[in-house]
Structure formats: structure tokens, C-alpha cells
Amino acid sequence: MYLTRMELDTSKRKTIIALASPNLFHGAVESAFSEFGRKLWRIDRLAGKAYLLLVSEKEPDLGSAAKQFGTSDGWRTLDYDPFIRKIQTGDRRLFRLTANPVIAKSAGSGARGSILAHVTTDWQEKWLLDRSAKNGFSIGPDDFSVVHNEWVRFKKGNDHGRIVTFCTVTFEGTLTVSDASLFHEALKNGIGREKAYGCGLLTVSRNKNEQ
């Protein structure tokens, strides 16, 4: 796996438009690979700057994306596997996750159900708590918080395409790895829905004693 980060030039009109329409970043990410492979991405806003963060099975070529949205610094790609392998059961780490917390509502026998967004902070936090064990970590209600949420709305495909609407939520806090194998899979495969449009990517910091 590879971890790539590219600073975004928020003075560019294309970048401003793409920040509100993640389908544009989706297209740029897809075009960075010549063959199929697992990939997750998100937009991070840190210290007044915006970044595209990408985890992928193949090494990306973000040349086209950099021209459209990036700064003159280009992008940086690191081998992510050695970092993932160092994560062990019992580790306590800072984390960041941008996700799409939803609930599936049944419509009864034979009818198609619906997917509804969790719109309150309490339910968004409960969504993450409910998914912690199956993704190899434990977390308490006081260990994390919602630091950002927003609604996204765009047309899929051309002007006559289907309108896509969903809520993105960014969580930050501290977790404890309860099952290293499951946690490694969560880092590689993501958590939740709308992964093509910037949701699902979980990242953690190094331990204080790591070099």
C-alpha cells in the first residue's frame, strides 16, 4: 500500500469547485492509476491549508490532478506497509476518520428500504462506536469528537445524471487497537459508505516511542 499527500491550491477556481463536488476529485484520483486497485481518499483541512490524502494499492501518478488542483510542490508518496505492520494490538493512537454515517431503514417485506443520514452529533458518534469492534479498535464516548461535517450535493455523470446527496463527518480522537489484523484491514479498506467520494479513510499517528 502507498500513502500520498498533495497540497491543494485553494486559489484555483477548479479547486474551489471540486471541494464542493467530490465527484471531480473522484475522477482525478481514478485517472492517477493505469490499472485497477484498492484506493481510499479524503480531503484534510489543517492549519488553514487543504490536502488530498490518498491510500492506494498501486503507486499513483497525480500529474493531472496536480495541474488542476495542486500547488507547485506536487505530491509526496510513501510506502505505507511498514507503518501498518508496526501497529500492534494494545497500541493507543490518535486518529482521524472522514466517514458517511448512515442507517438502513426497512420498508417492510418485499419493499426496498432506504439509507438515511445520521444528522445529529450524538447519532454520528454512536455510529462510530457501533463499528469500532468489527474494525479492530476500542473507543469510549469521551475519547473522540466530531470536528467537521457538511452536506455534499452533485450530479453524477453529465448534466442529466442522478443527483447524489450525502453527509460527510470528520472524527478525531484517540483509539486503542483491539485486534491488529482487523485494524490493518480497516486502514487499507476503509469504514462505511461513499468511499469513491472521499469517505471511509481512517488514519492514525505514530506512537510516541516510534522513530
N, C-alpha and C positions, 0 to 999 in steps of 0.2 A: 504494500500500500504506500501511497505518496500523500504528503501534506503540502499544499500550495497556498500561498497568500499573495494577493495583489492589491495594492492600494488603489482606490478609485479616485478619479479626478471629478470632484463634485461641482466643478465649474463648467463641465461639459454638459451641453443640453441633453445629449444621448444618455449620460449617466443619470441625470435628474429624472428623465422619463423612465429609465429602466428600474430605478429604485421604487417607483410606484407600480411597475408592471414586470414582475419577476419572470414572466414568460420570455422576456428579452434576454435576461441573464441565462435562463434555461437554454435558449438557442446558442448563446455564446459558449456555454460550458460544453454542450454536445459537440459543437464544431471543433473543440480542442482535442478531440480524440479521433483517430483513424479507424479504431475498432471498438467493439462493444466491451464494456467492463463496468464494474460497480463504481458508483460515484455518489457523493453527497456534497452539498454546498450550502452556504448561508452568507448573509451579509452581516458583518460586525461593525458596529459604530462605537469607536473607542477614542477618547481624548480629542473629540472634535473631528476625527477622520473616519472614513468609511473604507472597509476592506471586503474583498471577495475571498472567502476561505473555502478551500476545496479539498476533500479527501477522495482519492480515486485509486482504483486497482492498477491503472496504467498511468504513466507519466504524461501530463498534459502539455500541449503547446498552446499557450494563451496569447499568441501573437495577434490574432484577430481581435480578441476581447480587449487586449491592452490598447490597441489603436482606437477602439470605440469608447472604452470606459476608463482606461488606466492612466496613471501618471507616467512620467518619463523614466521612472525607476523600474518599470517592467514588473516581473514577478519572481518569487523565490520558491523552489520546490525542494523538499527534504524527504529522505527515506523515512517513512512513518513506522515501519515494522519493528525496528529496535526499541523505539519508545513504547509501543504497545506491549511488547514481550516483557518489558520490565515491570509492568503493572501486575501486582500480586494481590491475592485475597488478603484482606485486612488493611490495605492501603487506604489512607484518608486523603482526599484530594479536593481542591477547588474545581468547580465545573461550570460550564456554560452550555446551554441547550436552547436552540430555537426550534419550536415544535408547533403542531397544529392540534390542540386538544379538542376532541370531539366525542360525542356519544351517539351510538346507533340506536334509533328508536324503531321498534317493531310496529308494523301496521296491521298485524293480525295474520291469520292463516291464509296463504296464497297471495298476499299483497306485498308489494315491495316497500321495505322500510325506508327510513330517511336518516341522513347523517346531519347532526346538529352541532354547532359550535358551542363550547363552554365559553360564556361571555363574562362571567364574574371571576375575580381573582381566587376566591375560595374554591370554586369548582375546577379552575385551571390547575391550582396546586394539588387538589385531590387527584386529578387525572395523572399527574406525575407520580404521586405517592403510590397509586394503584399499580403503576408499571415498573416500579423500582426493582422488586424481587426478580421478576422474569427477565430483567436486563442486567442482573448480576450486581446490584448495589442496594444498599440500605440508606435511608434518609429520613430525618424527622421533620415535622412541620416547621420547626424553628431553625432548620439548617439551610433554608433557601428562600428565595422570594422571586416574584415576577418583576423584572426590571424594565420590560418594554412589551407592548402589544399593539397591534394595528390590524385593520381590515385591509385586505387586498382584493382588487376587482379588475379584471381584464378580459378581453375577448381572446379565446383560444383559436389560433389559426388566423384566417383572413377576417375582413370586416363583418362577414356574415357568420362567423364562428360562434360557438357557445360561450356565454358569459360565465366566467369562473369567479367565485367569491369565497374567500375563507379568511380565517383569523390566524395570525402568527403571534406566538408568545415566546419571549425570551426569559429563561430561568437562569439564575445564578446562585451559587451557594457552595456547600461542602457536602460531599458524599463519602461513604465507606464502601469499598469493593467487597461484596459478599461472596461472589463466585467469579473468579478471574476469567474463566473460559467464556461464560455468558457475557461478561463485561467487554471482553475483547470483541465479541461479535456485535455488541451494541455500538462500539466505536466505529466498526467497519460498515455496518449495515443500517445504522440509524434507528430512530424511535418514532413511531407514529406515521401519519399520512403526509401527502403533498411533498414528498421528497424531491420530486422533479422541480419544484418551485421554491426551493430554499429552506425547507423544513426538515427536521429529523437529525441534523448533525450535532452530536454530543462531543465535546472536547473537555479535557482535564489538564490541570497544571502538573508540573513535576512535584515530587516530594521534596521537602526542604533538604533532605540529605542526599539527593541525587546530584550528580555532576553534569 
